[in-house]
Amino acid sequence: MSRYINDDILLNSSEYYEPLRKERGVKQIEQYATVVMHQPTVAQRAALLTTPYIWTYGDRFYQLASQYYGDPTLWWIIAWYNGRPTEVDIKPGQTIRIPLNSADALIALGY
């Protein structure tokens, strides 16, 4: 499931993109609207079934997403839920929480 599936598509005809439009031979460029997501509230976090995971050297979000969700492209759910945009933001030995149901996590993230 793509994280862009529910996003609005905007048509951009801004002069800023004129060279790019000319290069592509189009009048407008389609762009995804920026999604406004938030961190789950305490109540939303309490309602989500999660499992603790102790980060080890070499761990990657995409590997965890593949293991827990069967889809490595959902790595960003684990990253966003934990407020850690990249693996470099987590040190070995730190504990993160992995939402066990990706659909429930998306709702809690406001997506």
C-alpha positions in Angstrom: 0.0 0.0 0.0 1.5 3.3 -1.0 1.5 6.1 1.5 0.2 8.4 -1.3 -2.9 6.4 -2.1 -5.3 8.9 -0.4 -3.4 12.1 -1.3 -4.8 14.9 -3.4 -3.0 15.5 -6.7 -2.4 19.1 -7.5 -1.9 20.6 -10.9 1.0 23.1 -10.7 1.4 25.7 -13.5 3.7 28.0 -11.5 6.3 30.0 -13.4 9.0 28.5 -11.2 8.5 25.1 -13.0 8.3 26.6 -16.5 11.7 25.2 -17.6 10.7 21.8 -16.4 7.3 22.0 -18.1 9.0 23.0 -21.4 11.5 20.1 -21.0 8.6 17.7 -20.5 6.3 19.3 -23.1 3.4 19.7 -20.7 1.3 22.7 -19.5 1.0 21.6 -15.9 2.9 19.3 -13.6 1.0 16.9 -11.3 2.2 16.9 -7.7 1.0 15.2 -4.5 -0.3 17.5 -1.9 1.6 17.5 1.4 -0.1 15.3 3.9 -0.5 16.7 7.4 0.2 13.9 9.8 0.5 14.1 13.6 1.9 12.0 16.4 -0.8 9.8 18.0 -2.4 11.1 21.2 -1.9 9.2 24.5 -5.3 7.7 24.1 -4.7 6.6 20.5 -1.4 5.1 21.6 -3.1 3.2 24.4 -5.7 1.8 22.0 -3.0 0.5 19.6 -1.6 -2.9 20.0 2.2 -2.6 19.8 5.2 -4.7 20.6 8.5 -3.4 22.0 11.6 -3.9 19.8 15.2 -3.5 21.0 17.2 -1.9 18.2 20.4 -3.6 17.3 23.3 -2.7 15.1 22.3 -3.1 11.4 18.5 -2.9 11.9 16.5 -1.1 9.2 12.9 0.1 9.3 12.2 -1.6 6.0 13.3 -4.9 7.4 11.0 -4.5 10.4 8.1 -3.5 8.2 8.7 -6.6 6.0 8.8 -8.8 9.1 5.8 -7.3 10.9 3.6 -6.1 8.0 4.8 -8.3 5.1 5.5 -5.1 3.2 8.8 -3.2 3.4 7.3 -0.1 1.8 5.5 0.5 5.1 8.7 1.3 6.9 7.6 4.9 7.4 4.8 3.9 9.7 7.3 2.5 12.3 9.5 5.5 11.8 6.7 8.1 12.2 5.1 6.3 15.1 8.4 6.4 17.0 9.3 10.0 15.9 12.5 8.7 14.4 12.7 9.7 10.7 15.8 7.6 10.0 17.7 4.7 11.4 20.6 7.0 12.4 18.2 8.5 15.0 18.1 5.3 17.0 21.1 3.9 18.9 21.6 0.2 19.5 19.9 -0.9 22.7 17.1 1.7 22.5 13.6 0.4 22.5 11.1 1.4 19.9 7.4 0.3 19.6 6.1 -1.4 16.5 2.3 -1.0 15.9 1.1 -4.6 15.1 -1.7 -3.5 12.8 -0.6 -1.1 10.1 -4.2 0.0 9.2 -4.9 1.0 12.9 -1.5 2.8 13.0 -2.4 4.8 9.9 -5.6 5.9 11.5 -3.8 7.0 14.7 -1.3 8.9 12.6 -4.2 10.8 11.0 -3.7 9.3 7.6 
